[in-house]
């Protein structure tokens, strides 16, 4: 008998564009390490906390 370890599926956050912002303009911006950083539609979100952008509809969850 073999045992299989369950695969862990990580959550990935993809930037959505709920307000229809034109291409080339950041959908939202946040301060990261003292620098203002912008994320564009389709980017993978790697910011400090996903709570607020997720609550405001700027992120879609893929996976887990």
C-alpha positions in Angstrom: 0.0 0.0 0.0 1.3 3.4 -0.9 0.4 6.6 0.8 0.0 9.9 -1.0 0.7 13.2 0.6 -2.1 15.6 -0.2 -1.0 18.5 -2.5 -1.2 21.9 -1.0 -2.7 24.4 -3.4 -1.6 27.9 -2.7 -3.9 30.9 -3.1 -2.8 33.2 -5.9 -4.2 36.7 -6.1 -4.7 38.2 -9.6 -5.4 41.9 -10.0 -8.9 42.5 -11.3 -10.2 45.7 -12.9 -13.7 46.3 -11.4 -13.8 49.9 -12.4 -12.7 49.5 -16.0 -9.5 51.5 -15.7 -7.7 51.8 -19.1 -4.7 49.6 -19.9 -1.4 51.2 -18.8 -2.8 52.8 -15.7 -2.4 51.0 -12.3 -5.7 49.6 -11.0 -4.5 50.4 -7.4 -1.4 51.5 -5.6 0.1 50.8 -2.1 3.1 51.8 -0.1 5.6 48.9 0.0 8.8 49.4 2.0 8.5 53.2 1.7 7.9 53.2 -2.1 4.6 53.7 -3.8 3.9 50.6 -6.0 1.2 50.1 -8.6 -0.5 46.9 -9.8 -2.1 46.5 -13.2 -4.9 44.3 -14.4 -3.7 40.7 -14.7 -0.7 41.1 -12.4 0.0 38.6 -9.7 -0.4 40.4 -6.4 2.6 40.1 -4.2 2.0 43.1 -1.9 2.2 43.2 1.9 -1.4 42.3 2.7 -4.3 41.1 0.5 -7.1 42.0 2.9 -8.0 45.5 1.8 -7.5 45.1 -2.0 -9.5 41.8 -1.8 -12.3 43.5 0.2 -12.5 46.3 -2.4 -12.7 43.9 -5.3 -9.3 44.5 -6.8 -8.2 40.9 -6.5 -9.5 37.6 -7.7 -8.4 34.4 -5.9 -7.0 31.5 -7.9 -6.3 28.1 -6.4 -6.6 27.1 -2.7 
